Amino acid sequence: MSCQPNDPPLRLDRSSTVPLTVQLSGGLREAMSGGLLRPGERLPSSRALAAQLGVSRTVVTEAFQQLYAEGWLDGRHGSGTYVAEHGALPSVSVPPNAPGTPAAPSDGPGAPAAEPRLSRAQARRLGMVDLRPGAPWVRSHDEAAWRRAWRHAASLPLDDDPDPRGLPRLREALAEHLRRTRGVRVGPENVLVTRGTGNGLDLLAATVLARDDRAGIEEPGYQRAHDVLASRGAEVVPCRVDHDGIVVDDLPFDLRLLYTTPAHQYPLGGRLPVPRRERLLSWARGRGALVVEDDYDAEFRYDVAPLPALYGMDPERVVLLGTLSKTLSPDLGIGWLVARPALLERVAETRCRLSDRTGVPAQAATALLLERGDLDRHLRRMRLEYARRRRTLIEHLGPHLTGDTAGLHVMLPLPAEAVARVVSETAGRGVLVEDTSRASHGEPTVHGLVLGYGAAHPADLRRACRILAEVVGREADGGQELR
């Protein structure tokens, strides 16, 4: 293959509302998928391409960074930027009505199935702004710290019999991290390293639940929790929530386990008030139930003081689950389960029986990030970054939003009959959103959109908010747009 750079024909429309970076990444993506740019071919330098297109070099470098992240490009030190050798990824056929979004609820058996849901990578290849919840911004980490952590992990000898509870040094570092960030006083004897909250919940369910035990989940709530508990043979019982969180007075009396998200209820966004937390723990003690506290994005709070973790209020009755997937990246695959030592040892025995484990290199890399303070510095940067993105949503949709005091998503309530139209129209204009049906375990009781603002580029987020404001404003005000 020639080492001379290929100059693909690219055209940018400065009159378009689509940012130049998005136009450029889309044009290059199309050239690679269509064969104009072939695997192994060299691209022009960012400086040369910027001069050719008459744009700033920042536009080109950001487009390249996006394509690097998607796996389209490969950088070779001192040589330049090349099309990745694995070649173009398959193209995606997007239905014209609502790309990648669930179809309207079916009318019963025999109704047409929903369109397949677009993956995040597919949405990026189509140049869409993805506001579906569940993903953080992964392109602002400290690259030097990241490389240092993995070099350190690679230098350690392999272990043929790793501790099922996790590396002792990581458990110590996580215990200190939880003390500082969540006010939870624990030691390494309380911490088991998992691959994430789903893995932690699965191990716990396999340990404490017998077939047909009743396990409560929030309604609406986290679908993954429902699936995990059901797969372990539990009878899963939806439990009502309101704008503050789980409604304790409505809880069934015979639950063996209750899964809840008190720091930032998913998807409504409520923060469980302290009096209700106390009533919940009193209910658990009176019923002999175990409360599973999913602390999935508690590190990110805005304009509010932190509330005490349930675990810190009653370590005997609560198991705390957490993850770094929202803090750093889902690819890291590191989370934690915090419990009283006797229960934690039972979970460790279950893990051995199931041959389940968390990769030691990832644990060692995470331990160094915590020990050197790299994770804390990253958290401080991202709190500021997410706060700016949150302000963008509030500026455009503020009067209509709920659950915006914490986390990486907000709730936009809508009339039931308007949801499908809003999802379809915004998708047709290049913005993917998710409605509450995916968080409902039966017929939805709450209607609206769950908007995730963690993963979208700030410029894309502003454009998407303007589109949402127009579409929702017409629905809400009979033709009047939101400001």
SULMOMO-V471292 format. One record per pair of residues at least 6 apart in sequence whose ideal C-beta (glycine too) atoms are under 6 Angstrom apart, sorted by sequence separation. I is the first residue (numbers start at 1). J is the second residue. D is the distance in whole Angstrom. If there is no record, write none. Layout:
i | j | d
I | J | D
I | J | D
This chain:
i | j | d
31 | 37 | 5
67 | 73 | 5
75 | 81 | 6
178 | 184 | 5
179 | 185 | 6
194 | 200 | 4
230 | 236 | 5
369 | 375 | 5
404 | 410 | 5
50 | 57 | 4
123 | 130 | 5
229 | 236 | 5
240 | 247 | 5
284 | 291 | 5
311 | 318 | 4
403 | 410 | 5
426 | 433 | 6
437 | 444 | 5
473 | 480 | 6
12 | 20 | 6
73 | 81 | 6
74 | 82 | 5
217 | 225 | 5
310 | 318 | 5
324 | 332 | 5
403 | 411 | 5
436 | 444 | 6
453 | 461 | 6
473 | 481 | 4
217 | 226 | 5
311 | 320 | 4
401 | 410 | 5
402 | 411 | 5
473 | 482 | 4
47 | 57 | 6
50 | 60 | 5
74 | 84 | 4
120 | 130 | 6
226 | 236 | 5
240 | 250 | 5
262 | 272 | 4
324 | 334 | 5
423 | 433 | 6
436 | 446 | 5
12 | 23 | 5
46 | 57 | 5
49 | 60 | 5
73 | 84 | 6
103 | 114 | 4
175 | 186 | 5
401 | 412 | 6
470 | 481 | 5
72 | 84 | 6
102 | 114 | 5
103 | 115 | 6
175 | 187 | 6
239 | 251 | 6
323 | 335 | 4
400 | 412 | 6
423 | 435 | 6
436 | 448 | 6
71 | 84 | 6
175 | 188 | 5
322 | 335 | 6
469 | 482 | 4
46 | 60 | 4
215 | 229 | 5
246 | 260 | 5
322 | 336 | 5
435 | 449 | 6
46 | 61 | 5
237 | 252 | 6
172 | 188 | 5
175 | 191 | 5
321 | 337 | 6
419 | 435 | 5
433 | 449 | 5
434 | 450 | 5
10 | 27 | 5
100 | 117 | 6
171 | 188 | 4
174 | 191 | 5
245 | 262 | 6
293 | 310 | 4
393 | 410 | 6
100 | 118 | 3
293 | 311 | 6
320 | 338 | 4
215 | 234 | 4
217 | 236 | 6
219 | 238 | 3
95 | 115 | 5
171 | 191 | 4
219 | 239 | 6
245 | 265 | 5
319 | 339 | 5
213 | 234 | 5
214 | 235 | 5
215 | 236 | 6
216 | 237 | 5
219 | 240 | 6
211 | 233 | 4
8 | 31 | 4
170 | 193 | 6
209 | 232 | 6
212 | 235 | 5
214 | 237 | 5
216 | 239 | 4
218 | 241 | 5
205 | 229 | 6
241 | 265 | 6
316 | 340 | 6
209 | 234 | 5
245 | 270 | 4
293 | 318 | 6
315 | 340 | 6
198 | 224 | 5
202 | 228 | 5
206 | 232 | 6
244 | 270 | 5
291 | 317 | 6
165 | 192 | 5
166 | 193 | 3
201 | 228 | 5
205 | 232 | 4
243 | 270 | 5
245 | 272 | 4
291 | 318 | 5
292 | 319 | 5
293 | 320 | 5
294 | 321 | 5
295 | 322 | 5
311 | 338 | 6
8 | 36 | 5
218 | 246 | 6
248 | 276 | 6
334 | 362 | 6
419 | 447 | 5
8 | 37 | 6
244 | 273 | 6
297 | 326 | 5
333 | 362 | 6
92 | 122 | 5
198 | 228 | 6
6 | 37 | 6
248 | 279 | 5
258 | 289 | 6
416 | 447 | 4
248 | 280 | 5
251 | 283 | 6
263 | 295 | 6
281 | 313 | 6
285 | 317 | 6
334 | 366 | 5
257 | 290 | 5
258 | 291 | 5
259 | 292 | 5
261 | 294 | 5
264 | 297 | 6
277 | 310 | 6
281 | 314 | 5
284 | 317 | 5
414 | 447 | 6
431 | 464 | 4
225 | 259 | 5
255 | 289 | 5
414 | 448 | 4
6 | 41 | 5
20 | 55 | 6
248 | 283 | 6
263 | 298 | 4
413 | 448 | 4
412 | 448 | 5
431 | 467 | 5
5 | 42 | 5
7 | 44 | 6
411 | 448 | 6
412 | 449 | 4
5 | 43 | 6
21 | 59 | 5
25 | 63 | 4
42 | 80 | 5
43 | 81 | 5
429 | 467 | 5
1 | 40 | 4
5 | 44 | 5
20 | 59 | 5
24 | 63 | 4
216 | 255 | 5
412 | 451 | 6
32 | 72 | 6
42 | 82 | 5
214 | 254 | 6
12 | 53 | 6
21 | 62 | 5
25 | 66 | 5
214 | 255 | 5
409 | 450 | 6
410 | 451 | 5
426 | 467 | 6
21 | 63 | 5
25 | 67 | 6
41 | 83 | 5
214 | 256 | 6
215 | 257 | 5
216 | 258 | 4
217 | 259 | 5
213 | 256 | 4
409 | 452 | 5
39 | 83 | 5
222 | 266 | 5
408 | 452 | 6
40 | 85 | 6
426 | 471 | 6
37 | 83 | 5
39 | 85 | 5
408 | 454 | 4
425 | 471 | 5
220 | 267 | 6
39 | 87 | 4
262 | 310 | 6
422 | 471 | 5
32 | 83 | 6
70 | 124 | 6
33 | 88 | 4
32 | 88 | 5
418 | 475 | 4
33 | 91 | 6
393 | 453 | 6
389 | 453 | 5
392 | 461 | 5
396 | 465 | 4
392 | 462 | 6
389 | 461 | 6
393 | 465 | 6
397 | 469 | 6
392 | 465 | 6
396 | 469 | 5
299 | 379 | 6
302 | 387 | 6
300 | 386 | 6
302 | 390 | 6
29 | 125 | 6
197 | 294 | 6
197 | 296 | 6
26 | 127 | 4
304 | 405 | 5
302 | 405 | 6
22 | 127 | 6
301 | 406 | 5
300 | 407 | 6
297 | 407 | 4
297 | 408 | 6
204 | 319 | 6
200 | 321 | 5
197 | 321 | 5
184 | 309 | 5
197 | 323 | 5
182 | 309 | 5
184 | 311 | 6
196 | 323 | 5
184 | 312 | 5
183 | 312 | 6
196 | 325 | 6
269 | 402 | 6
269 | 403 | 1
200 | 335 | 6
268 | 403 | 6
200 | 337 | 4
195 | 333 | 5
197 | 335 | 6
196 | 335 | 4
207 | 346 | 5
207 | 347 | 5
194 | 335 | 4
264 | 406 | 4
269 | 411 | 5
193 | 336 | 6
194 | 337 | 5
207 | 350 | 4
264 | 407 | 4
268 | 411 | 5
203 | 347 | 5
206 | 350 | 5
191 | 336 | 6
192 | 337 | 5
191 | 338 | 6
203 | 350 | 6
190 | 338 | 5
203 | 351 | 6
186 | 338 | 6
189 | 341 | 5
192 | 344 | 5
192 | 347 | 6
174 | 336 | 5
195 | 358 | 5
193 | 358 | 5
193 | 363 | 6
267 | 439 | 5
165 | 348 | 5
267 | 450 | 4
164 | 348 | 4
164 | 351 | 4
164 | 352 | 5
136 | 326 | 5
138 | 329 | 5
170 | 363 | 5
177 | 370 | 6
173 | 367 | 5
167 | 363 | 4
170 | 366 | 6
166 | 363 | 6
170 | 367 | 4
173 | 370 | 4
162 | 360 | 5
169 | 367 | 5
173 | 371 | 6
159 | 360 | 6
238 | 441 | 5
153 | 361 | 4
156 | 364 | 6
153 | 364 | 4
153 | 365 | 4
150 | 365 | 5
226 | 441 | 6
149 | 365 | 4
152 | 368 | 5
220 | 436 | 6
149 | 368 | 5
220 | 439 | 4
149 | 369 | 5
220 | 440 | 5
219 | 441 | 6
220 | 446 | 6
145 | 374 | 4
142 | 374 | 6
133 | 409 | 4
132 | 432 | 6
128 | 430 | 5
129 | 431 | 5
130 | 432 | 5
131 | 433 | 5
132 | 434 | 4
128 | 432 | 5
123 | 432 | 6
104 | 420 | 5
133 | 450 | 5
137 | 454 | 6
136 | 454 | 4
137 | 455 | 6
133 | 452 | 3
135 | 454 | 6
131 | 451 | 5
132 | 452 | 6
135 | 455 | 4
131 | 452 | 6
101 | 423 | 5
98 | 423 | 6
98 | 424 | 4
101 | 427 | 5
97 | 424 | 5
129 | 456 | 6
99 | 427 | 5
98 | 427 | 5
129 | 460 | 4
100 | 432 | 6
131 | 464 | 6
129 | 464 | 4
19 | 459 | 5
